[in-house]
């Protein structure tokens, strides 16, 4: 009777928001374990978009919305980067009039529409018992909404920024900082050859972990982060000093995409267009900082201007295969999610906390913001990380709440 009961359980998986290395290992871990437990697994395509576009007719072609996952399917993809289920930044509770699926346009015709009732109907139509969204705080915040509506949800944290509350680690973070360090070291050869200052723009809308950890590891002289509005003159002064102390005559700063300096009213955006979660696409602060450094540099360099090399790392740290940590942690997170399902538990976020795997209530995702503790880890005078002791700190030092 137990196996017969299990065979009736259907698990849904989706990946939302930005892609990161480690998503496919997570999908594989969930699928392999679920199939061996006798469950059926459905992967929704393009994040929450696949769930709102399902046509509830038995003969409808919904292949663009979801697929039934098999061991063969997930084994082919798990060592690759990105997500083979694809992704989007769709928010079913805020769907623009133009984005409402054709079969629902007669029912939903406001400028912004809440399609949650349709999502719940689609989940019921497909017989989904548990849903596992893998994403950052935006994607998972809608998972919280479904849980509040009474659906069984277990969430897995994923984001380059590592800023999902409740967990010390999010899938994608290790690969991001590993690539940041590698690419920065690569460009130092050009900076040294031309005796320039190297400015690298990295991910981090509200949290500066992706700039802080590589700088702490020694890859950069300075870093500026969203949590602290810095002085561009002070940054220039420090970088000129770093350059003069370096026998190769260069210095390096990592700039979080959400960083601002004194006199700026807001972050630098690529355009005014906003996604379904209200975020405009960031990008360009590195160029602004570079321009200002060159302009100010004569003041601290005996009247002579210093040229600057600028690089936005962007998708270079997001693409490609996962590193070891982003292969191991997703495997563990996927199995943690299945452990909960087997026990009949839901409404949880699987986490890595103080070096141990665990789970916490899912609503922690919307209860607080996870950012760098400036007073504890960031030297606002020297514009770089500081620390007193690593004793009993988590693996990534400053990423615990």
C-alpha positions as CSV (number, residue, x, y, z in Angstrom):
1,X,0.0,0.0,0.0
2,X,2.9,2.4,0.7
3,X,4.3,2.1,-2.8
4,X,0.9,2.5,-4.3
5,X,0.5,5.7,-2.3
6,X,3.8,7.0,-3.3
7,X,3.1,6.5,-7.0
8,X,0.3,8.9,-6.8
9,X,2.5,11.7,-5.5
10,X,3.6,14.3,-8.2
11,X,6.3,16.8,-7.6
12,X,6.7,20.0,-9.6
13,X,10.0,21.8,-10.0
14,X,10.8,25.2,-11.5
15,X,13.8,27.6,-11.7
16,X,13.1,31.3,-11.7
17,X,15.1,34.6,-11.9
18,X,18.7,34.7,-13.2
19,X,20.4,31.5,-14.2
20,X,23.4,30.3,-12.1
21,X,25.7,27.3,-12.3
22,X,24.2,24.6,-10.0
23,X,20.6,24.6,-11.0
24,X,20.9,21.5,-13.2
25,X,22.5,19.5,-10.3
26,X,19.7,20.6,-8.1
27,X,17.0,19.5,-10.6
28,X,18.9,16.2,-11.1
29,X,19.1,15.5,-7.3
30,X,15.4,16.1,-6.8
31,X,14.4,14.0,-9.8
32,X,16.7,11.0,-9.2
33,X,15.6,10.7,-5.5
34,X,12.0,11.3,-6.3
35,X,11.8,8.7,-9.0
36,X,13.5,6.1,-6.8
37,X,10.9,6.8,-4.1
38,X,8.2,6.1,-6.7
39,X,7.1,9.6,-7.3
40,X,6.5,11.4,-10.6
41,X,8.3,14.6,-11.4
42,X,7.2,17.5,-13.7
43,X,9.6,20.3,-14.6
44,X,7.9,23.6,-15.4
45,X,9.6,25.6,-18.1
46,X,10.6,29.3,-17.9
47,X,9.9,29.6,-14.2
48,X,6.5,30.8,-13.1
49,X,5.7,31.6,-16.7
50,X,5.3,27.9,-17.5
51,X,2.7,27.6,-14.7
52,X,0.5,30.5,-15.8
53,X,0.5,29.4,-19.4
54,X,-0.9,25.8,-18.9
55,X,-4.0,25.2,-20.9
56,X,-6.4,23.0,-18.9
57,X,-7.6,20.7,-21.6
58,X,-6.6,17.1,-21.9
59,X,-5.7,17.3,-25.6
60,X,-3.9,20.6,-25.3
61,X,-0.2,20.8,-26.3
62,X,1.5,22.1,-23.1
63,X,5.0,21.0,-24.1
64,X,6.2,24.7,-23.9
65,X,5.0,24.8,-20.3
66,X,6.3,21.6,-18.7
67,X,7.9,18.3,-19.3
68,X,7.9,15.0,-17.4
69,X,11.4,14.4,-16.1
70,X,13.3,11.2,-16.4
71,X,16.7,10.0,-15.2
72,X,18.1,10.1,-18.7
73,X,16.9,13.7,-19.1
74,X,18.5,15.0,-15.9
75,X,21.7,13.0,-16.2
76,X,22.5,14.6,-19.6
77,X,22.2,18.1,-18.2
78,X,23.4,18.0,-14.6
79,X,27.1,19.0,-15.2
80,X,26.3,21.9,-17.4
81,X,25.6,25.5,-16.3
82,X,22.3,27.3,-16.5
83,X,19.0,25.5,-16.3
84,X,17.7,23.2,-18.9
85,X,14.1,24.0,-17.7
86,X,14.9,27.6,-18.7
87,X,13.9,30.6,-16.6
88,X,12.1,34.0,-16.5
89,X,11.4,36.8,-14.1
90,X,7.6,36.2,-14.2
91,X,5.6,37.2,-11.1
92,X,2.2,35.5,-11.4
93,X,0.7,38.0,-8.9
94,X,1.7,40.9,-11.1
95,X,1.2,40.0,-14.8
96,X,1.1,42.9,-17.2
97,X,-1.9,43.1,-19.6
98,X,0.4,42.3,-22.6
99,X,1.8,39.2,-20.8
100,X,-1.5,37.5,-19.9
101,X,-1.7,34.2,-21.9
102,X,-4.1,34.4,-24.9
103,X,-6.6,31.9,-23.3
104,X,-7.0,34.2,-20.3
105,X,-7.1,37.6,-21.9
106,X,-10.9,37.8,-21.8
107,X,-10.8,37.2,-18.0
108,X,-7.8,39.3,-17.1
109,X,-7.5,42.7,-18.8
110,X,-6.3,45.1,-16.2
111,X,-2.9,46.8,-16.7
112,X,-1.6,44.5,-13.9
113,X,-3.3,41.2,-13.1
114,X,-3.0,38.6,-10.3
115,X,-3.1,35.1,-11.9
116,X,-2.7,33.2,-8.7
117,X,-6.2,31.6,-9.0
118,X,-5.1,30.2,-12.4
119,X,-1.8,29.0,-11.0
120,X,-3.7,27.0,-8.3
121,X,-6.1,25.6,-10.9
122,X,-3.2,24.6,-13.1
123,X,-1.4,22.8,-10.3
124,X,-4.6,21.0,-9.5
125,X,-5.2,20.1,-13.2
126,X,-1.7,18.5,-13.4
127,X,-2.1,16.7,-10.1
128,X,0.9,18.4,-8.5
129,X,1.1,17.5,-4.8
130,X,4.3,19.4,-3.9
131,X,6.0,22.3,-5.6
132,X,9.8,23.0,-5.3
133,X,10.7,26.4,-6.7
134,X,14.5,27.1,-6.9
135,X,15.3,30.8,-6.9
136,X,16.2,34.0,-5.2
137,X,14.1,36.1,-2.9
138,X,11.9,37.3,-5.7
139,X,11.1,33.8,-7.1
140,X,10.7,32.4,-3.6
141,X,8.5,35.2,-2.4
142,X,5.8,34.0,-4.8
143,X,6.4,30.5,-3.4
144,X,5.6,32.0,0.0
145,X,2.4,33.4,-1.6
146,X,1.3,29.9,-2.8
147,X,2.1,28.4,0.6
148,X,-0.1,31.1,2.2
149,X,-2.8,30.1,-0.3
150,X,-2.6,26.5,1.1
151,X,-0.3,24.8,-1.4
152,X,2.5,22.5,-0.4
153,X,5.8,24.3,-1.2
154,X,9.4,23.6,-0.3
155,X,11.9,26.2,-1.5
156,X,15.5,26.0,-2.5
157,X,17.7,29.2,-2.4
158,X,19.6,30.2,-5.5
159,X,21.3,33.5,-6.3
160,X,24.7,34.9,-7.3
161,X,24.3,37.6,-4.6
162,X,23.9,35.1,-1.8
163,X,21.2,37.3,-0.3
164,X,18.3,35.0,0.4
165,X,17.6,35.4,4.2
166,X,17.7,32.4,6.5
167,X,20.6,30.6,4.8
168,X,24.4,31.1,4.8
169,X,24.6,29.8,1.2
170,X,22.6,30.1,-2.0
171,X,23.3,28.0,-5.1
172,X,25.6,29.9,-7.6
173,X,27.5,32.0,-5.1
174,X,30.7,29.9,-4.9
175,X,31.1,29.8,-8.7
176,X,30.4,33.5,-8.9
177,X,33.2,34.5,-6.5
178,X,35.6,31.8,-8.0
179,X,35.1,33.3,-11.5
180,X,35.4,36.8,-10.1
181,X,38.8,36.0,-8.6
182,X,40.0,34.3,-11.8
183,X,38.8,37.0,-14.2
184,X,40.2,39.8,-12.0
185,X,43.6,38.1,-11.8
186,X,43.5,37.7,-15.6
187,X,42.9,41.4,-16.2
188,X,45.6,42.4,-13.8
189,X,48.2,41.6,-16.4
190,X,46.8,44.3,-18.6
191,X,46.5,46.7,-15.7
192,X,50.1,46.1,-14.8
193,X,51.4,46.3,-18.3
194,X,49.8,49.8,-18.8
195,X,50.2,50.9,-15.1
196,X,46.5,51.5,-14.8
197,X,43.8,51.2,-12.2
198,X,41.5,48.2,-12.7
199,X,37.7,48.7,-12.0
200,X,35.6,45.5,-12.0
201,X,31.8,45.7,-11.7
202,X,30.3,42.6,-10.0
203,X,26.9,41.4,-9.0
204,X,25.2,42.7,-5.9
205,X,22.0,44.8,-6.0
206,X,21.5,45.2,-2.3
207,X,24.2,43.0,-0.8
208,X,27.9,43.2,-1.3
209,X,29.0,39.7,-0.6
210,X,30.3,39.1,-4.2
211,X,32.6,42.1,-3.9
212,X,33.6,41.5,-0.3
213,X,34.7,37.8,-0.4
214,X,37.1,38.1,-3.4
215,X,38.6,41.3,-1.8
216,X,39.1,39.6,1.5
217,X,40.8,36.7,-0.3
218,X,43.3,39.2,-1.8
219,X,42.2,39.6,-5.4
220,X,41.5,43.3,-5.1
221,X,42.8,46.2,-3.0
222,X,39.4,47.8,-2.4
223,X,35.7,47.1,-2.8
224,X,32.6,49.3,-2.6
225,X,29.3,47.8,-1.7
226,X,25.6,48.8,-1.7
227,X,25.4,48.9,2.1
228,X,27.7,51.9,2.4
229,X,27.6,55.2,0.3
230,X,31.3,55.8,-0.2
231,X,33.4,58.9,-1.1
232,X,34.7,58.8,-4.6
233,X,37.6,61.0,-3.6
234,X,38.6,58.7,-0.8
235,X,38.4,55.7,-3.1
236,X,40.6,57.5,-5.7
237,X,43.1,58.4,-3.0
238,X,43.4,54.9,-1.7
239,X,43.7,53.4,-5.2
240,X,46.5,55.8,-6.2
241,X,48.3,55.0,-3.0
242,X,47.9,51.2,-3.7
243,X,49.2,51.8,-7.2
244,X,52.3,53.6,-6.0
245,X,53.0,50.9,-3.5
246,X,52.8,48.2,-6.1
247,X,56.0,47.5,-8.0
248,X,53.9,46.7,-11.1
249,X,52.1,50.1,-10.7
250,X,48.5,49.1,-10.8
251,X,45.6,48.7,-8.3
252,X,42.2,47.0,-8.3
253,X,38.7,47.7,-7.0
254,X,35.6,45.6,-7.1
255,X,32.4,47.6,-7.5
256,X,29.0,46.1,-6.6
257,X,26.4,46.9,-9.2
258,X,24.2,48.4,-6.5
259,X,26.9,50.6,-5.0
260,X,26.5,54.4,-4.8
261,X,28.9,57.2,-3.8
262,X,28.2,60.5,-2.0
263,X,26.3,62.8,-4.2
264,X,24.4,60.1,-6.1
265,X,20.7,59.9,-5.6
266,X,20.1,56.4,-6.8
267,X,21.8,53.3,-8.3
268,X,22.9,53.3,-11.9
269,X,20.4,51.5,-14.2
270,X,20.7,50.4,-17.8
271,X,17.1,51.6,-18.5
272,X,14.0,52.7,-16.7
273,X,12.2,49.5,-17.6
274,X,11.3,47.3,-14.6
275,X,10.7,43.6,-14.3
276,X,7.6,42.0,-12.7
277,X,9.2,42.3,-9.3
278,X,9.7,46.1,-9.7
279,X,13.5,45.9,-10.3
280,X,15.1,47.9,-13.1
281,X,18.2,46.3,-14.6
282,X,21.4,47.5,-13.0
283,X,24.6,48.2,-14.8
284,X,27.0,51.0,-15.4
285,X,28.3,52.0,-12.0
286,X,31.7,50.6,-12.9
287,X,31.8,53.0,-15.9
288,X,30.8,56.0,-13.7
289,X,33.4,55.1,-11.0
290,X,36.1,54.7,-13.6
291,X,35.3,58.0,-15.2
292,X,35.4,59.8,-11.8
293,X,38.6,58.1,-10.7
294,X,40.4,59.3,-13.9
295,X,39.0,62.8,-13.5
296,X,40.0,63.0,-9.8
297,X,43.4,61.1,-10.0
298,X,45.6,64.2,-10.7
299,X,44.7,65.5,-7.3
300,X,46.5,62.5,-5.7
301,X,49.1,61.8,-8.4
302,X,51.2,65.0,-8.6
303,X,48.8,66.5,-11.2
304,X,49.0,63.6,-13.6
305,X,46.0,61.6,-14.7
306,X,45.9,57.8,-14.3
307,X,44.1,55.8,-16.9
308,X,41.6,53.1,-16.0
309,X,40.6,49.7,-17.3
310,X,36.9,48.9,-16.7
311,X,35.2,45.6,-17.0
312,X,31.6,44.5,-16.1
313,X,31.9,40.8,-15.3
314,X,28.2,40.3,-15.6
315,X,27.3,37.0,-17.4
316,X,30.9,35.8,-17.4
317,X,30.4,34.8,-13.8
318,X,26.9,33.5,-14.3
319,X,27.5,31.2,-17.2
320,X,29.3,27.9,-17.6
321,X,29.6,24.8,-15.4
322,X,29.4,24.8,-11.6
323,X,32.4,24.5,-9.4
324,X,32.7,21.8,-6.7
325,X,30.6,23.6,-4.1
326,X,27.9,24.4,-6.6
327,X,27.8,20.7,-7.5
328,X,27.7,19.4,-4.0
329,X,25.3,21.9,-2.3
330,X,22.6,21.6,-4.9
331,X,22.7,17.8,-4.6
332,X,22.3,18.1,-0.8
333,X,19.5,20.7,-1.1
334,X,17.6,18.5,-3.5
335,X,17.8,15.6,-1.2
336,X,16.8,17.7,1.8
337,X,13.7,18.7,-0.1
338,X,12.8,15.1,-0.8
339,X,13.4,14.2,2.9
340,X,10.8,16.8,3.8
341,X,8.3,15.5,1.3
342,X,8.7,11.9,2.5
343,X,8.0,13.1,6.0
344,X,4.9,15.0,4.7
345,X,6.4,18.3,5.7
346,X,6.1,21.5,3.7
347,X,6.3,25.3,4.0
348,X,10.1,25.1,4.5
349,X,13.2,26.6,3.0
350,X,16.2,24.2,2.8
351,X,19.3,25.9,4.1
352,X,23.0,25.6,4.9
353,X,23.5,27.2,8.3
354,X,26.6,27.3,10.4
355,X,28.1,24.5,8.4
356,X,25.1,22.2,8.7
357,X,22.2,21.5,6.3
358,X,18.8,22.3,7.8
359,X,15.4,23.7,6.9
360,X,13.6,26.8,8.2
361,X,10.1,28.3,7.8
362,X,9.6,29.5,4.2
363,X,8.3,32.9,5.2
364,X,11.8,33.9,6.4
365,X,12.2,34.8,2.7
366,X,9.9,37.8,3.0
367,X,10.6,38.6,6.7
368,X,13.9,40.5,6.4
369,X,16.8,41.5,4.1
370,X,20.2,39.8,4.1
371,X,23.0,42.2,3.7
372,X,26.6,42.7,4.7
373,X,27.0,43.7,8.4
374,X,29.0,46.9,7.7
375,X,30.0,47.5,11.4
376,X,31.3,44.0,11.7
377,X,32.9,43.3,8.4
378,X,33.5,46.5,6.3
379,X,36.2,49.1,7.0
380,X,34.4,52.3,5.9
381,X,37.7,54.3,6.2
382,X,39.8,51.9,4.2
383,X,37.0,50.7,1.8
384,X,37.8,47.1,2.2
385,X,36.8,44.1,4.4
386,X,38.2,43.7,7.9
387,X,38.0,41.0,10.5
388,X,39.2,40.3,14.0
389,X,38.9,36.5,14.1
390,X,37.8,33.6,11.9
391,X,37.2,31.3,14.9
392,X,33.7,29.7,14.7
393,X,32.8,31.7,11.6
394,X,30.9,30.0,8.7
395,X,32.6,28.9,5.6
396,X,32.1,32.2,3.7
397,X,32.8,34.3,6.9
398,X,30.2,37.1,6.6
399,X,27.2,35.4,5.0
400,X,25.4,34.3,8.1
401,X,22.4,36.4,9.3
